[in-house]
């Protein structure tokens, strides 16, 4: 028997009314369980997030802690009022806040001028500074525990000058002549010995001290030429007072580094962080000088009372060979120090069989990556 639409609708309604309460109760249970499960999942996720944030904050605090720590106080043997490759770095680092930026508060004391003075600095408790490259392997050969950690000065700026109106026109003509130098303990003394070996001449080194003393002696005829690494000497060429006879970089070994950062074995072992900061501050200062020549010239004038022309010439000469990479004139600090050591050996300053392994004198691990 067929049922009418009304009957069918009533039947459906009756059927739904009979099952609705039971089905809705089951639905409530299922939904409640899902809500409760999601609630606990959210709680767990929130706890994990809060924990992660706490750990991140702790790590950030640990990372930032060195920046808020008191700066390193120590003595650095870097001061030398006579040569711009010392005093410009010291003063620029101070004025531009570069030492402080790297967490350093150094007390600057006179730089060592020889291996013997380097030993004196170490004996006095000074463990880092600037020095002419050769002094470090020379000191090391005498059991002084020092190493080179950066070479911020590449090729030598040293040159040989003669009187502009004098008879000497080439370096070969210095055979049997007198060459003014800084001191017998200075690189200039070894330079004359090196020239004698390399050029097959026999010139005599005459210690006279400052550039001014050498110029005065040249004009008085007491010497025939003089050594100078200072940029100020180039202005004398411009004024016609002297002639540039020989840029020594033309005959020195390559690669080369003339001035370096030295430190002690103990400081490397006990406080490598200080060594790293000092090297980075030095190289950043070198980079600043190269990119701000006007500032450097102004600082030179203030420090020496020289004319602007002299200052600009000195800074241009210096910036030509400064090495902000810390590896001297090449790409390998060990090779650059070997070049300097070759110069020392050929000068006759040390015996050729002296027991110095340059790889043991140099520690390149504090240099920035290339």
ZAMARGU-4260 file (C-alpha; in steps of 0.2 Angstrom, whole numbers, plus 5000, padded with zeros to 4 digits):
<rodrens>
0) 5000/5000/5000 | 5007/5016/4995 | 5009/5030/5008 | 5005/5048/5005 | 5017/5062/5006
5) 5010/5068/5022 | 5011/5050/5030 | 5029/5048/5024 | 5034/5065/5031 | 5025/5060/5047
10) 5034/5044/5048 | 5051/5052/5045 | 5047/5065/5058 | 5042/5051/5070 | 5058/5041/5066
15) 5069/5056/5068 | 5061/5060/5085 | 5064/5043/5091 | 5083/5043/5087 | 5087/5061/5089
20) 5091/5062/5108 | 5103/5047/5107 | 5112/5053/5092 | 5114/5070/5099 | 5121/5064/5115
25) 5135/5053/5106 | 5139/5069/5095 | 5141/5079/5111 | 5153/5066/5118 | 5163/5065/5102
30) 5164/5084/5101 | 5169/5086/5119 | 5183/5073/5118 | 5190/5082/5103 | 5189/5099/5111
35) 5197/5093/5127 | 5211/5084/5116 | 5214/5100/5107 | 5214/5110/5123 | 5228/5100/5130
40) 5238/5100/5113 | 5237/5119/5114 | 5243/5119/5132 | 5258/5108/5127 | 5262/5119/5112
45) 5261/5135/5123 | 5273/5127/5136 | 5285/5122/5123 | 5285/5140/5115 | 5287/5148/5132
50) 5302/5137/5136 | 5310/5140/5119 | 5308/5159/5122 | 5316/5158/5139 | 5331/5148/5132
55) 5333/5160/5118 | 5333/5175/5130 | 5346/5166/5141 | 5357/5162/5125 | 5355/5180/5120
60) 5360/5186/5137 | 5375/5175/5137 | 5380/5181/5119 | 5379/5199/5124 | 5387/5197/5140
65) 5405/5201/5134 | 5399/5217/5126 | 5394/5224/5143 | 5409/5217/5152 | 5423/5229/5157
70) 5436/5232/5143 | 5453/5223/5143 | 5466/5233/5152 | 5484/5229/5147 | 5500/5237/5141
75) 5504/5237/5123 | 5521/5241/5116 | 5516/5251/5101 | 5521/5269/5104 | 5534/5277/5093
80) 5533/5296/5089 | 5546/5296/5075 | 5537/5284/5063 | 5520/5286/5056 | 5516/5268/5054
85) 5516/5267/5073 | 5509/5284/5079 | 5495/5285/5066 | 5488/5268/5071 | 5489/5272/5089
90) 5480/5289/5088 | 5468/5284/5075 | 5462/5269/5085 | 5460/5281/5100 | 5451/5295/5091
95) 5439/5284/5081 | 5435/5273/5096 | 5441/5257/5087 | 5451/5251/5102 | 5436/5253/5113
100) 5424/5246/5100 | 5434/5230/5102 | 5433/5230/5121 | 5451/5236/5123 | 5458/5249/5135
105) 5476/5248/5132 | 5490/5258/5140 | 5502/5262/5126 | 5521/5261/5130 | 5536/5263/5119
110) 5538/5250/5105 | 5553/5239/5105 | 5566/5244/5092 | 5577/5228/5092 | 5576/5210/5098
115) 5585/5215/5114 | 5572/5228/5118 | 5558/5215/5114 | 5565/5204/5127 | 5565/5219/5139
120) 5547/5222/5135 | 5543/5203/5138 | 5553/5203/5154 | 5543/5218/5160 | 5527/5209/5158
125) 5521/5217/5141 | 5514/5203/5130 | 5508/5212/5114 | 5513/5226/5102 | 5520/5232/5086
130) 5538/5229/5080 | 5549/5228/5065 | 5547/5210/5058 | 5565/5204/5059 | 5565/5207/5078
135) 5553/5193/5082 | 5563/5178/5074 | 5579/5185/5080 | 5571/5185/5098 | 5564/5168/5095
140) 5581/5162/5090 | 5587/5168/5108 | 5573/5158/5116 | 5561/5173/5119 | 5544/5165/5118
145) 5536/5178/5105 | 5526/5175/5089 | 5520/5186/5074 | 5501/5186/5073 | 5498/5199/5059
150) 5508/5209/5046 | 5500/5225/5044 | 5514/5233/5034 | 5518/5225/5017 | 5533/5230/5006
155) 5546/5242/5014 | 5544/5260/5011 | 5562/5263/5014 | 5572/5271/5001 | 5590/5277/4998
160) 5592/5296/4994 | 5607/5306/4987 | 5611/5324/4985 | 5601/5331/4970 | 5616/5340/4963
165) 5629/5327/4968 | 5639/5315/4957 | 5630/5299/4962 | 5616/5294/4950 | 5614/5275/4953
170) 5615/5263/4968 | 5630/5254/4961 | 5640/5270/4963 | 5638/5269/4982 | 5653/5257/4982
175) 5665/5263/4995 | 5653/5277/5000 | 5645/5282/5016 | 5626/5279/5019 | 5617/5288/5034
180) 5606/5276/5044 | 5595/5277/5060 | 5606/5266/5071 | 5616/5250/5071 | 5602/5241/5080
185) 5589/5247/5067 | 5584/5239/5051 | 5593/5253/5041 | 5610/5245/5047 | 5605/5228/5040
190) 5599/5237/5024 | 5616/5243/5020 | 5623/5226/5023 | 5610/5218/5012 | 5613/5231/4998
195) 5632/5227/4999 | 5627/5208/4996 | 5614/5211/4983 | 5623/5224/4973 | 5640/5218/4975
200) 5646/5234/4983 | 5655/5239/4999 | 5646/5254/5007 | 5648/5260/5025 | 5633/5263/5036
205) 5634/5278/5047 | 5622/5280/5062 | 5615/5297/5063 | 5597/5295/5070 | 5583/5306/5063
210) 5579/5311/5045 | 5584/5329/5049 | 5601/5323/5055 | 5604/5313/5039 | 5599/5328/5028
215) 5610/5340/5037 | 5625/5327/5036 | 5621/5325/5017 | 5622/5343/5014 | 5638/5345/5024
220) 5646/5331/5013 | 5648/5320/5028 | 5639/5306/5020 | 5635/5302/5002 | 5617/5295/5003
225) 5605/5291/5017 | 5592/5278/5021 | 5574/5284/5026 | 5557/5275/5026 | 5548/5291/5030
230) 5536/5298/5018 | 5542/5315/5023 | 5558/5312/5014 | 5549/5312/4997 | 5545/5330/4999
235) 5563/5334/4998 | 5563/5326/4981 | 5549/5338/4976 | 5559/5353/4982 | 5575/5347/4973
240) 5585/5345/4989 | 5588/5326/4986 | 5587/5313/4973 | 5578/5296/4975 | 5592/5284/4971
245) 5584/5267/4975 | 5567/5261/4981 | 5572/5247/4992 | 5557/5237/4988 | 5565/5235/4971
250) 5578/5223/4978 | 5570/5216/4994 | 5563/5198/4993 | 5544/5196/4989 | 5532/5194/4997
255) 5537/5204/5012 | 5531/5212/5028 | 5540/5226/5037 | 5531/5228/5053 | 5520/5216/5062
260) 5509/5213/5078 | 5519/5202/5090 | 5513/5193/5106 | 5519/5180/5118 | 5516/5161/5118
265) 5508/5163/5135 | 5495/5176/5130 | 5491/5165/5115 | 5488/5151/5127 | 5480/5160/5141
270) 5470/5174/5133 | 5467/5171/5115 | 5452/5182/5115 | 5463/5197/5119 | 5475/5193/5105
275) 5460/5192/5093 | 5453/5208/5098 | 5470/5217/5097 | 5473/5210/5079 | 5456/5215/5073
280) 5457/5232/5081 | 5474/5235/5072 | 5468/5229/5055 | 5452/5239/5056 | 5462/5255/5060
285) 5474/5251/5045 | 5458/5250/5034 | 5452/5266/5041 | 5468/5275/5037 | 5468/5269/5019
290) 5450/5274/5016 | 5452/5291/5025 | 5468/5299/5019 | 5462/5317/5023 | 5459/5312/5041
295) 5476/5303/5042 | 5485/5319/5034 | 5477/5330/5047 | 5482/5319/5061 | 5500/5318/5054
300) 5500/5337/5054 | 5494/5338/5072 | 5506/5325/5078 | 5522/5332/5069 | 5518/5350/5065
305) 5523/5346/5047 | 5516/5356/5033 | 5500/5349/5024 | 5511/5344/5009 | 5523/5334/5019
310) 5508/5326/5028 | 5499/5321/5012 | 5515/5314/5004 | 5519/5304/5020 | 5501/5297/5021
315) 5501/5292/5002 | 5517/5283/5004 | 5511/5274/5020 | 5494/5269/5013 | 5502/5262/4997
320) 5509/5248/5008 | 5497/5246/5023 | 5490/5228/5023 | 5472/5227/5031 | 5472/5209/5028
325) 5486/5206/5040 | 5496/5195/5028 | 5510/5208/5022 | 5512/5211/5004 | 5505/5194/4998
330) 5491/5182/5003 | 5502/5172/5015 | 5509/5178/5032 | 5521/5164/5033 | 5528/5168/5016
335) 5529/5187/5020 | 5539/5184/5036 | 5550/5172/5026 | 5554/5186/5014 | 5559/5197/5028
340) 5570/5183/5036 | 5578/5180/5019 | 5583/5199/5019 | 5590/5197/5037 | 5600/5182/5031
345) 5607/5190/5015 | 5612/5205/5025 | 5623/5194/5036 | 5615/5200/5052 | 5613/5182/5057
350) 5622/5166/5052 | 5614/5156/5037 | 5613/5140/5048 | 5603/5149/5062 | 5590/5137/5069
355) 5574/5147/5066 | 5559/5139/5058 | 5547/5153/5052 | 5532/5142/5053 | 5535/5141/5072
360) 5537/5160/5073 | 5520/5164/5065 | 5502/5160/5071 | 5490/5165/5057 | 5475/5159/5066
365) 5470/5176/5073 | 5469/5184/5055 | 5452/5187/5047 | 5447/5175/5033 | 5451/5180/5016
</rodrens>
